[in-house]
Amino acid sequence: MNIIVFGATGDIGSRIVSEALQRGHKVTAVTRNEAAFSRLPDGVKPVAANLSDADKVASVMTGHDLAITALRPPTGEEAQLPVLTQAVVQGAAHHQMRVLIVGGAARLMIPGTDGETVLNAEGFLPASAVEIARACQVQYEQCLTSQDVIWSYLSPTAMIAPGTRTGQYTLGTDTLVTDSDGQSRISMEDFAVAMLDEAETPKHLQQAFTVGYGT
């Protein structure tokens, strides 16, 4: 496939790019500015684009088979996440292209609670994560109303960090995936594996799902 990745130089986006390349896909990596091109691996087509320009976003998506958005605005600009995501979603709709979204865990229910979610459970999130969690919730709710494009929304676990690529993970839907110790975690590398698995073999069309290291 010819895949275009938005947020391609971020922590998760860069791993998605690497995973896609390892699987033999063509990759266009979209970043906010050309200064980030040096961080991209060989074999990638780099593109700098202002995602607030919807026409520009749609233009750079021309000729691709699939879009993946792994956007994460800097601290203080979290509210831009759903806005930027929608620019990509609208571009995908214009090209009748499937779009995969790196979402947040905000929407996920916490095991052992009475339906409390990561976002609304008191004290679950550190103060520093509340704003991005709120933005991710809006991002997710916007996806639910996007009827003119085929989207999939992948939520991480409570803890996601750089680590090892094992190629193993457990799928979930609306509840945090936890291991036998009650920990909800996954490496960024295995999160990228799950994203490319969905890209190659779609199982969650017009759906949100999650992955983690389960029991």
N, C-alpha and C positions, 0 to 999 in steps of 0.2 A: 504493500500500500504506500501511497504518498501521503504522509501525515504532517500536519502543521501543528506545532506546539506553541502555545502562548504561555509566557512566564518560563521560558525554556532555560534560563540561567539560575532560577531559584533552587532551593534545596531539593524539592520534590520534582520540579520540572526538569532539572538537569539529569536526574536519575531516569525519568521517563524517556528523555532523549536517548540516553545511553542504552536503555533496554530496547527501545525501538530499533536502534542501529544494530545491536547485537542480533536481532531477529531478521535483519536484512531489509528493513523498510527504508524508504527514502524519507528524510526528515527536513522540514523547514522549521527553523528555530526563530521565533519572534521575541524580540526584546525591546525595551523602551528606548535604548540608545546604542549607537555603534560601539561605544566604549566597552560594552559587555561581550563583543564578538570574540575577544581573545580567550574567553573562558569556555568557548564552545569546542567540542571535539572535532577532529577531522571528519570530513564526509557530510557535514551538515551545511545546509544552505541558510546563511544568516540573513535576517530581515529586521530592520528597525522600524517600528510603527507606533504611532500615538493612538492608543486604544480608545481615546475619547472622540476620535474621528471615525464615525461608523462607516463612512464611505471608504476610507483607507483600509479599515479592517476587512470589509467585504472584498476589496480589491486584492489584498495579499492572500486571501483564501482561495482565489481562483485557481483551478487546476488540481486541487487536492481531493483526496478520497475521504478524509477524516480529520476532524479538529479535536485537539485536546487542550483544555485550558487549566493551567496550574498557577493561576494568579494569586499573589498575596501582596497587597499594598503595604507600604511602610507604616510604622507606628504613627498614629495621628491622622491617617488617611484611610482607615479601615472601611468607612462608609462607602468608599469608591468601589469596593469589591463587587457588589451586585450590579453596579452601573457598568463596569468594565466587562463583567461576565455576560451581561445582556448584549453588549456590542458584538461579542463573539457568537452568541446564540443566534442573534439576528443575521449575522453574516452566514452562519451555517444554514439557516432557513432560506436565505436568498439563493444559496447554491444547492439546496436540497441535500445537504451533507449531514451526516451523523456527527454529534458533538459529545465528547466525554468530559465531565467536569470534576476536577479535584475539589471536593467540597469540604465541609467541616463536620465535626462530631456533635455540634450543638443540638441537632435534631434527635440524636439517639437517646433512647431510654436507658436508664441505669439499672442493671440487674439487681433484684432484691428490694426494689422500691415500688411504690404504688404509682408507677407510670411517670415518675420524675425524669426529666431529661437533663442532659449535660448542661444545657443553658439555664434551666429554671431551678435546678436543685441547689438549695442554699449552701454556699460554702464549697461547692464541688470545684469550681473554677478559681484560679488565682485572679486577683484584680486585673493583672496585666493582660489576661486572655479574654476578658468579658467583651470588649468592643469588637474584636475580630469574631468572637462567637456570635454576637448579635448580627454582624454583617453576613456571616455564613447562613444564619437562619433565614434572613431576607433572601439571600441568594437561592437557597433551597426552595422557598415558597414561590419565588419567581419561576423556577423551573416547572413547578406543578401547574402553572398557568400557561406554559409554553406548549401550545397544541400544534403549531405549524412546523415543528422540527423534532427529529428523533434524538433525544438526549438520554444520557445515563449519568447519575450523580453518585460518585464514590466518596463515602465518608471514611476517614481514618479512625483509628482507635483513640482512646484517651491519651495515650503516649505514642508518639511517632518520632523516631530519631534516626540518624545515620547508623548503619549497622552492616549486617551480612546479608547477602542474597542467598536464601535457602531454596527459593522457589516453592515454598510451602506456606499455606495460609488457610484460614477457615472463613467461609462466607457467612454473612449475616444480612439482616434487612433493616430493622428499626431499633435494635438493641445492641449496646456495646458488646463486642466479642471479648470474652475473658478466658484466661487459661485456668489451670487447676488451682493456682494460687490466688485467683481473683484479679489478676493483673490484666489490664486491657492495653495491649501494646503490639506494635509491628515496626519493622525496620522500613526506612524509606525505600530501600532496594526492593523488598518484597511487596510493598505497596505499588511500586512501579510494575512489578511482575503482574499483579492483579489487574492493573489498568490495561496493560497490553494484552492480557488474556481476554479481557472484555472487548478490546478493540478487534481482536482477531476472531473471537467466537462470541458474538453478542448474546447475552442472556438476560439483560436488564434494560430492555428498551422502554423508554418513558418511565423508568423506575429509579429509585435510590437504593443503594446497597452499601454494605460495609465489609471490611476484611480485618482480620487480626489473627493472632496466634491463639487458637482455641484449644479446648480439651480433646 
